[in-house]
Amino acid sequence: MEQATLVRDAIDWNELADHLNAVTVHIPVGGITSPEEYDRAVDAMNALMDAGAGDEDHSLAGLLHLLGGLIGDYDDAHHQIPKGSPVSVLRFLMEQHGLHQRDLVEIGSQGVVSEVLNGRRQLNVAQIARLSKRFGVGAGVFIEA
């Protein structure tokens, strides 16, 4: 109990609230409840990717991960997503667009793409965001249910 009291006392809650308010102007961290918020969230995710947050060591990587989850949740609740594994959806999209493994630079090297397509590696948040943008589909199609 003593440690919990020290942590609670060490946090400036007003300052934390100010920072959270600054973030929520751009990112709906409380959840996405409308198509407008969804569009804003996708734009924010793309901006985070452009800022380098796709790198798991980046200071904003956690925010990108949170936002990817919120977008996925909204997609699941509001968009008709074809049933299938992320790999089967990716294979379908590759076929529809006439793409080969070497064409999916959004995922990584041809070796990494091969591992994803063969089920030996899962897509990470950054890869999902880039694929979602490339194919114009919701991030949820690349998230394992």
PyMOL CGO cylinders between C-alpha atoms (Angstrom):
from pymol import cmd
from pymol.cgo import CYLINDER

trace = [
    CYLINDER, 0.00, 0.00, 0.00, 2.87, 2.35, 0.79, 0.3, 1, 1, 1, 1, 1, 1,
    CYLINDER, 2.87, 2.35, 0.79, 4.30, 2.02, -2.76, 0.3, 1, 1, 1, 1, 1, 1,
    CYLINDER, 4.30, 2.02, -2.76, 0.87, 2.71, -4.31, 0.3, 1, 1, 1, 1, 1, 1,
    CYLINDER, 0.87, 2.71, -4.31, 0.58, 5.86, -2.20, 0.3, 1, 1, 1, 1, 1, 1,
    CYLINDER, 0.58, 5.86, -2.20, 4.02, 7.05, -3.34, 0.3, 1, 1, 1, 1, 1, 1,
    CYLINDER, 4.02, 7.05, -3.34, 3.13, 6.53, -7.00, 0.3, 1, 1, 1, 1, 1, 1,
    CYLINDER, 3.13, 6.53, -7.00, -0.24, 8.25, -6.62, 0.3, 1, 1, 1, 1, 1, 1,
    CYLINDER, -0.24, 8.25, -6.62, 1.38, 11.19, -4.84, 0.3, 1, 1, 1, 1, 1, 1,
    CYLINDER, 1.38, 11.19, -4.84, 4.18, 11.46, -7.43, 0.3, 1, 1, 1, 1, 1, 1,
    CYLINDER, 4.18, 11.46, -7.43, 1.83, 11.98, -10.37, 0.3, 1, 1, 1, 1, 1, 1,
    CYLINDER, 1.83, 11.98, -10.37, 0.69, 15.47, -11.27, 0.3, 1, 1, 1, 1, 1, 1,
    CYLINDER, 0.69, 15.47, -11.27, -2.84, 14.52, -12.36, 0.3, 1, 1, 1, 1, 1, 1,
    CYLINDER, -2.84, 14.52, -12.36, -3.64, 17.98, -13.72, 0.3, 1, 1, 1, 1, 1, 1,
    CYLINDER, -3.64, 17.98, -13.72, -0.57, 17.91, -15.93, 0.3, 1, 1, 1, 1, 1, 1,
    CYLINDER, -0.57, 17.91, -15.93, -1.42, 14.38, -17.07, 0.3, 1, 1, 1, 1, 1, 1,
    CYLINDER, -1.42, 14.38, -17.07, -4.98, 15.51, -17.90, 0.3, 1, 1, 1, 1, 1, 1,
    CYLINDER, -4.98, 15.51, -17.90, -3.61, 18.42, -19.94, 0.3, 1, 1, 1, 1, 1, 1,
    CYLINDER, -3.61, 18.42, -19.94, -1.42, 16.04, -21.95, 0.3, 1, 1, 1, 1, 1, 1,
    CYLINDER, -1.42, 16.04, -21.95, -4.29, 13.62, -22.49, 0.3, 1, 1, 1, 1, 1, 1,
    CYLINDER, -4.29, 13.62, -22.49, -6.53, 16.46, -23.69, 0.3, 1, 1, 1, 1, 1, 1,
    CYLINDER, -6.53, 16.46, -23.69, -3.83, 17.53, -26.14, 0.3, 1, 1, 1, 1, 1, 1,
    CYLINDER, -3.83, 17.53, -26.14, -3.65, 13.99, -27.53, 0.3, 1, 1, 1, 1, 1, 1,
    CYLINDER, -3.65, 13.99, -27.53, -7.42, 13.50, -27.77, 0.3, 1, 1, 1, 1, 1, 1,
    CYLINDER, -7.42, 13.50, -27.77, -7.74, 16.57, -29.98, 0.3, 1, 1, 1, 1, 1, 1,
    CYLINDER, -7.74, 16.57, -29.98, -6.03, 14.47, -32.66, 0.3, 1, 1, 1, 1, 1, 1,
    CYLINDER, -6.03, 14.47, -32.66, -6.63, 10.88, -31.61, 0.3, 1, 1, 1, 1, 1, 1,
    CYLINDER, -6.63, 10.88, -31.61, -9.84, 9.35, -30.20, 0.3, 1, 1, 1, 1, 1, 1,
    CYLINDER, -9.84, 9.35, -30.20, -8.11, 7.36, -27.44, 0.3, 1, 1, 1, 1, 1, 1,
    CYLINDER, -8.11, 7.36, -27.44, -11.43, 6.78, -25.68, 0.3, 1, 1, 1, 1, 1, 1,
    CYLINDER, -11.43, 6.78, -25.68, -12.74, 4.73, -28.59, 0.3, 1, 1, 1, 1, 1, 1,
    CYLINDER, -12.74, 4.73, -28.59, -14.05, 5.41, -32.07, 0.3, 1, 1, 1, 1, 1, 1,
    CYLINDER, -14.05, 5.41, -32.07, -17.79, 6.07, -32.14, 0.3, 1, 1, 1, 1, 1, 1,
    CYLINDER, -17.79, 6.07, -32.14, -18.46, 7.60, -35.57, 0.3, 1, 1, 1, 1, 1, 1,
    CYLINDER, -18.46, 7.60, -35.57, -17.27, 7.46, -39.18, 0.3, 1, 1, 1, 1, 1, 1,
    CYLINDER, -17.27, 7.46, -39.18, -15.72, 10.91, -38.70, 0.3, 1, 1, 1, 1, 1, 1,
    CYLINDER, -15.72, 10.91, -38.70, -13.69, 9.72, -35.72, 0.3, 1, 1, 1, 1, 1, 1,
    CYLINDER, -13.69, 9.72, -35.72, -12.72, 6.62, -37.69, 0.3, 1, 1, 1, 1, 1, 1,
    CYLINDER, -12.72, 6.62, -37.69, -11.38, 8.76, -40.54, 0.3, 1, 1, 1, 1, 1, 1,
    CYLINDER, -11.38, 8.76, -40.54, -9.55, 10.96, -38.05, 0.3, 1, 1, 1, 1, 1, 1,
    CYLINDER, -9.55, 10.96, -38.05, -8.06, 7.87, -36.39, 0.3, 1, 1, 1, 1, 1, 1,
    CYLINDER, -8.06, 7.87, -36.39, -6.87, 6.44, -39.72, 0.3, 1, 1, 1, 1, 1, 1,
    CYLINDER, -6.87, 6.44, -39.72, -5.31, 9.80, -40.62, 0.3, 1, 1, 1, 1, 1, 1,
    CYLINDER, -5.31, 9.80, -40.62, -3.60, 9.90, -37.21, 0.3, 1, 1, 1, 1, 1, 1,
    CYLINDER, -3.60, 9.90, -37.21, -2.33, 6.34, -37.65, 0.3, 1, 1, 1, 1, 1, 1,
    CYLINDER, -2.33, 6.34, -37.65, -0.86, 7.26, -41.03, 0.3, 1, 1, 1, 1, 1, 1,
    CYLINDER, -0.86, 7.26, -41.03, 0.76, 10.36, -39.53, 0.3, 1, 1, 1, 1, 1, 1,
    CYLINDER, 0.76, 10.36, -39.53, 2.22, 8.27, -36.71, 0.3, 1, 1, 1, 1, 1, 1,
    CYLINDER, 2.22, 8.27, -36.71, 3.61, 5.85, -39.28, 0.3, 1, 1, 1, 1, 1, 1,
    CYLINDER, 3.61, 5.85, -39.28, 5.13, 8.75, -41.21, 0.3, 1, 1, 1, 1, 1, 1,
    CYLINDER, 5.13, 8.75, -41.21, 6.68, 10.00, -37.95, 0.3, 1, 1, 1, 1, 1, 1,
    CYLINDER, 6.68, 10.00, -37.95, 8.42, 6.65, -37.47, 0.3, 1, 1, 1, 1, 1, 1,
    CYLINDER, 8.42, 6.65, -37.47, 6.15, 5.13, -34.81, 0.3, 1, 1, 1, 1, 1, 1,
    CYLINDER, 6.15, 5.13, -34.81, 6.13, 1.87, -36.76, 0.3, 1, 1, 1, 1, 1, 1,
    CYLINDER, 6.13, 1.87, -36.76, 9.54, 1.24, -35.21, 0.3, 1, 1, 1, 1, 1, 1,
    CYLINDER, 9.54, 1.24, -35.21, 8.80, -0.60, -31.98, 0.3, 1, 1, 1, 1, 1, 1,
    CYLINDER, 8.80, -0.60, -31.98, 11.51, 1.41, -30.19, 0.3, 1, 1, 1, 1, 1, 1,
    CYLINDER, 11.51, 1.41, -30.19, 9.94, 4.75, -31.17, 0.3, 1, 1, 1, 1, 1, 1,
    CYLINDER, 9.94, 4.75, -31.17, 8.48, 6.79, -28.31, 0.3, 1, 1, 1, 1, 1, 1,
    CYLINDER, 8.48, 6.79, -28.31, 5.06, 6.84, -30.03, 0.3, 1, 1, 1, 1, 1, 1,
    CYLINDER, 5.06, 6.84, -30.03, 4.94, 3.11, -30.86, 0.3, 1, 1, 1, 1, 1, 1,
    CYLINDER, 4.94, 3.11, -30.86, 2.60, 2.42, -27.94, 0.3, 1, 1, 1, 1, 1, 1,
    CYLINDER, 2.60, 2.42, -27.94, 0.18, 5.08, -29.16, 0.3, 1, 1, 1, 1, 1, 1,
    CYLINDER, 0.18, 5.08, -29.16, 0.26, 3.57, -32.65, 0.3, 1, 1, 1, 1, 1, 1,
    CYLINDER, 0.26, 3.57, -32.65, -0.48, 0.15, -31.16, 0.3, 1, 1, 1, 1, 1, 1,
    CYLINDER, -0.48, 0.15, -31.16, -3.41, 1.55, -29.15, 0.3, 1, 1, 1, 1, 1, 1,
    CYLINDER, -3.41, 1.55, -29.15, -4.79, 3.35, -32.18, 0.3, 1, 1, 1, 1, 1, 1,
    CYLINDER, -4.79, 3.35, -32.18, -4.46, 0.23, -34.35, 0.3, 1, 1, 1, 1, 1, 1,
    CYLINDER, -4.46, 0.23, -34.35, -6.50, -1.70, -31.80, 0.3, 1, 1, 1, 1, 1, 1,
    CYLINDER, -6.50, -1.70, -31.80, -9.21, 0.98, -31.68, 0.3, 1, 1, 1, 1, 1, 1,
    CYLINDER, -9.21, 0.98, -31.68, -9.43, 1.03, -35.47, 0.3, 1, 1, 1, 1, 1, 1,
    CYLINDER, -9.43, 1.03, -35.47, -9.62, -2.76, -35.54, 0.3, 1, 1, 1, 1, 1, 1,
    CYLINDER, -9.62, -2.76, -35.54, -12.39, -2.72, -32.94, 0.3, 1, 1, 1, 1, 1, 1,
    CYLINDER, -12.39, -2.72, -32.94, -14.39, -0.20, -34.98, 0.3, 1, 1, 1, 1, 1, 1,
    CYLINDER, -14.39, -0.20, -34.98, -13.86, -2.22, -38.16, 0.3, 1, 1, 1, 1, 1, 1,
    CYLINDER, -13.86, -2.22, -38.16, -15.07, -5.36, -36.42, 0.3, 1, 1, 1, 1, 1, 1,
    CYLINDER, -15.07, -5.36, -36.42, -18.20, -3.62, -35.17, 0.3, 1, 1, 1, 1, 1, 1,
    CYLINDER, -18.20, -3.62, -35.17, -19.09, -1.53, -38.23, 0.3, 1, 1, 1, 1, 1, 1,
    CYLINDER, -19.09, -1.53, -38.23, -17.65, -2.98, -41.42, 0.3, 1, 1, 1, 1, 1, 1,
    CYLINDER, -17.65, -2.98, -41.42, -18.47, -6.20, -43.14, 0.3, 1, 1, 1, 1, 1, 1,
    CYLINDER, -18.47, -6.20, -43.14, -15.10, -7.90, -43.16, 0.3, 1, 1, 1, 1, 1, 1,
    CYLINDER, -15.10, -7.90, -43.16, -14.78, -11.06, -45.21, 0.3, 1, 1, 1, 1, 1, 1,
    CYLINDER, -14.78, -11.06, -45.21, -14.26, -14.13, -43.09, 0.3, 1, 1, 1, 1, 1, 1,
    CYLINDER, -14.26, -14.13, -43.09, -10.79, -15.56, -43.33, 0.3, 1, 1, 1, 1, 1, 1,
    CYLINDER, -10.79, -15.56, -43.33, -7.44, -15.49, -41.70, 0.3, 1, 1, 1, 1, 1, 1,
    CYLINDER, -7.44, -15.49, -41.70, -5.21, -12.46, -42.17, 0.3, 1, 1, 1, 1, 1, 1,
    CYLINDER, -5.21, -12.46, -42.17, -2.99, -14.60, -44.39, 0.3, 1, 1, 1, 1, 1, 1,
    CYLINDER, -2.99, -14.60, -44.39, -5.88, -15.67, -46.64, 0.3, 1, 1, 1, 1, 1, 1,
    CYLINDER, -5.88, -15.67, -46.64, -7.06, -12.06, -46.94, 0.3, 1, 1, 1, 1, 1, 1,
    CYLINDER, -7.06, -12.06, -46.94, -3.51, -10.96, -47.79, 0.3, 1, 1, 1, 1, 1, 1,
    CYLINDER, -3.51, -10.96, -47.79, -3.16, -13.72, -50.39, 0.3, 1, 1, 1, 1, 1, 1,
    CYLINDER, -3.16, -13.72, -50.39, -6.51, -12.71, -51.91, 0.3, 1, 1, 1, 1, 1, 1,
    CYLINDER, -6.51, -12.71, -51.91, -5.50, -9.05, -52.09, 0.3, 1, 1, 1, 1, 1, 1,
    CYLINDER, -5.50, -9.05, -52.09, -2.14, -9.97, -53.60, 0.3, 1, 1, 1, 1, 1, 1,
    CYLINDER, -2.14, -9.97, -53.60, -3.91, -12.03, -56.29, 0.3, 1, 1, 1, 1, 1, 1,
    CYLINDER, -3.91, -12.03, -56.29, -6.44, -9.27, -57.01, 0.3, 1, 1, 1, 1, 1, 1,
    CYLINDER, -6.44, -9.27, -57.01, -3.66, -6.73, -57.45, 0.3, 1, 1, 1, 1, 1, 1,
    CYLINDER, -3.66, -6.73, -57.45, -1.30, -9.05, -59.33, 0.3, 1, 1, 1, 1, 1, 1,
    CYLINDER, -1.30, -9.05, -59.33, 1.37, -8.82, -56.64, 0.3, 1, 1, 1, 1, 1, 1,
    CYLINDER, 1.37, -8.82, -56.64, 4.24, -11.12, -55.72, 0.3, 1, 1, 1, 1, 1, 1,
    CYLINDER, 4.24, -11.12, -55.72, 6.02, -11.46, -52.37, 0.3, 1, 1, 1, 1, 1, 1,
    CYLINDER, 6.02, -11.46, -52.37, 8.76, -9.08, -53.50, 0.3, 1, 1, 1, 1, 1, 1,
    CYLINDER, 8.76, -9.08, -53.50, 6.12, -6.38, -54.08, 0.3, 1, 1, 1, 1, 1, 1,
    CYLINDER, 6.12, -6.38, -54.08, 5.03, -6.21, -50.43, 0.3, 1, 1, 1, 1, 1, 1,
    CYLINDER, 5.03, -6.21, -50.43, 7.71, -3.86, -49.12, 0.3, 1, 1, 1, 1, 1, 1,
    CYLINDER, 7.71, -3.86, -49.12, 5.16, -2.78, -46.47, 0.3, 1, 1, 1, 1, 1, 1,
    CYLINDER, 5.16, -2.78, -46.47, 5.84, -6.05, -44.66, 0.3, 1, 1, 1, 1, 1, 1,
    CYLINDER, 5.84, -6.05, -44.66, 9.59, -6.26, -45.13, 0.3, 1, 1, 1, 1, 1, 1,
    CYLINDER, 9.59, -6.26, -45.13, 12.00, -8.37, -47.10, 0.3, 1, 1, 1, 1, 1, 1,
    CYLINDER, 12.00, -8.37, -47.10, 10.83, -11.20, -49.32, 0.3, 1, 1, 1, 1, 1, 1,
    CYLINDER, 10.83, -11.20, -49.32, 11.90, -13.60, -46.56, 0.3, 1, 1, 1, 1, 1, 1,
    CYLINDER, 11.90, -13.60, -46.56, 9.71, -11.86, -43.99, 0.3, 1, 1, 1, 1, 1, 1,
    CYLINDER, 9.71, -11.86, -43.99, 6.78, -11.85, -46.42, 0.3, 1, 1, 1, 1, 1, 1,
    CYLINDER, 6.78, -11.85, -46.42, 7.30, -15.58, -46.99, 0.3, 1, 1, 1, 1, 1, 1,
    CYLINDER, 7.30, -15.58, -46.99, 7.26, -16.24, -43.24, 0.3, 1, 1, 1, 1, 1, 1,
    CYLINDER, 7.26, -16.24, -43.24, 3.98, -14.28, -42.89, 0.3, 1, 1, 1, 1, 1, 1,
    CYLINDER, 3.98, -14.28, -42.89, 2.35, -16.06, -45.82, 0.3, 1, 1, 1, 1, 1, 1,
    CYLINDER, 2.35, -16.06, -45.82, 3.42, -19.46, -44.50, 0.3, 1, 1, 1, 1, 1, 1,
    CYLINDER, 3.42, -19.46, -44.50, 2.11, -18.77, -40.99, 0.3, 1, 1, 1, 1, 1, 1,
    CYLINDER, 2.11, -18.77, -40.99, 5.51, -18.71, -39.30, 0.3, 1, 1, 1, 1, 1, 1,
    CYLINDER, 5.51, -18.71, -39.30, 5.24, -15.02, -38.41, 0.3, 1, 1, 1, 1, 1, 1,
    CYLINDER, 5.24, -15.02, -38.41, 2.30, -12.74, -37.56, 0.3, 1, 1, 1, 1, 1, 1,
    CYLINDER, 2.30, -12.74, -37.56, 1.88, -9.24, -38.88, 0.3, 1, 1, 1, 1, 1, 1,
    CYLINDER, 1.88, -9.24, -38.88, 2.77, -6.49, -36.42, 0.3, 1, 1, 1, 1, 1, 1,
    CYLINDER, 2.77, -6.49, -36.42, 0.87, -3.24, -35.91, 0.3, 1, 1, 1, 1, 1, 1,
    CYLINDER, 0.87, -3.24, -35.91, 3.13, -1.25, -38.23, 0.3, 1, 1, 1, 1, 1, 1,
    CYLINDER, 3.13, -1.25, -38.23, 2.83, -3.79, -41.04, 0.3, 1, 1, 1, 1, 1, 1,
    CYLINDER, 2.83, -3.79, -41.04, -0.95, -3.93, -40.61, 0.3, 1, 1, 1, 1, 1, 1,
    CYLINDER, -0.95, -3.93, -40.61, -1.18, -0.14, -40.82, 0.3, 1, 1, 1, 1, 1, 1,
    CYLINDER, -1.18, -0.14, -40.82, 0.87, -0.03, -44.02, 0.3, 1, 1, 1, 1, 1, 1,
    CYLINDER, 0.87, -0.03, -44.02, -1.07, -2.88, -45.66, 0.3, 1, 1, 1, 1, 1, 1,
    CYLINDER, -1.07, -2.88, -45.66, -4.37, -1.29, -44.67, 0.3, 1, 1, 1, 1, 1, 1,
    CYLINDER, -4.37, -1.29, -44.67, -3.30, 1.96, -46.31, 0.3, 1, 1, 1, 1, 1, 1,
    CYLINDER, -3.30, 1.96, -46.31, -1.96, 0.26, -49.44, 0.3, 1, 1, 1, 1, 1, 1,
    CYLINDER, -1.96, 0.26, -49.44, -5.06, -1.81, -50.11, 0.3, 1, 1, 1, 1, 1, 1,
    CYLINDER, -5.06, -1.81, -50.11, -7.63, 0.67, -48.76, 0.3, 1, 1, 1, 1, 1, 1,
    CYLINDER, -7.63, 0.67, -48.76, -9.13, -1.82, -46.33, 0.3, 1, 1, 1, 1, 1, 1,
    CYLINDER, -9.13, -1.82, -46.33, -9.75, -1.70, -42.61, 0.3, 1, 1, 1, 1, 1, 1,
    CYLINDER, -9.75, -1.70, -42.61, -6.93, -2.84, -40.36, 0.3, 1, 1, 1, 1, 1, 1,
    CYLINDER, -6.93, -2.84, -40.36, -9.24, -5.45, -38.87, 0.3, 1, 1, 1, 1, 1, 1,
    CYLINDER, -9.24, -5.45, -38.87, -8.88, -7.74, -41.92, 0.3, 1, 1, 1, 1, 1, 1,
    CYLINDER, -8.88, -7.74, -41.92, -5.24, -8.28, -40.95, 0.3, 1, 1, 1, 1, 1, 1,
    CYLINDER, -5.24, -8.28, -40.95, -5.88, -8.94, -37.27, 0.3, 1, 1, 1, 1, 1, 1,
    CYLINDER, -5.88, -8.94, -37.27, -6.31, -12.55, -36.12, 0.3, 1, 1, 1, 1, 1, 1,
    CYLINDER, -6.31, -12.55, -36.12, -9.68, -13.03, -34.45, 0.3, 1, 1, 1, 1, 1, 1,
]
cmd.load_cgo(trace, "trace")
